[in-house]
Amino acid sequence: QVQLVESGGGLVQPGGSLRLSCAASGRIFSINAMGWYRQAPGKQRDLVAAITSEGFTNYADSVKGRFTISRDNAKNTVYLQMNSLKPEDTAVYSCHAGVRHTVLSGYYDYWGQGTQVTVSS
């Protein structure tokens, strides 16, 4: 009963930048961690970056120094600023959120539909 709506994907040249957004809506009491994952053709889905409700962040080694994750708790939205993009960044990027539906519930995992990022000349 939670929807994650992603935007910002597209085609960009190597060295370019993109900014992904993901807004959560629905039955939400609070959101713990939010993050971005990516999956290239023929490969598993891997964590790109995550951010806790307190603002602690974690990045995959391959994107450290190039990507920045942030969130707006009031808007239930997480962002991924991607700079210095490389062809190997090409993948479907999916948003994830751990959502508490009520004050008494635990957290449940929700995923966005995925947005394509293609880095190519």
Secondary structure as UniProt FT lines:
FT   STRAND          2..7
FT   STRAND          10..12
FT   TURN            14..15
FT   STRAND          18..26
FT   STRAND          30..39
FT   TURN            41..42
FT   STRAND          46..51
FT   TURN            53..54
FT   STRAND          57..59
FT   HELIX           61..63
FT   TURN            64..66
FT   STRAND          67..72
FT   HELIX           73..75
FT   STRAND          77..82
FT   HELIX           87..89
FT   STRAND          91..100
FT   TURN            103..104
FT   STRAND          107..111
FT   STRAND          115..119
//
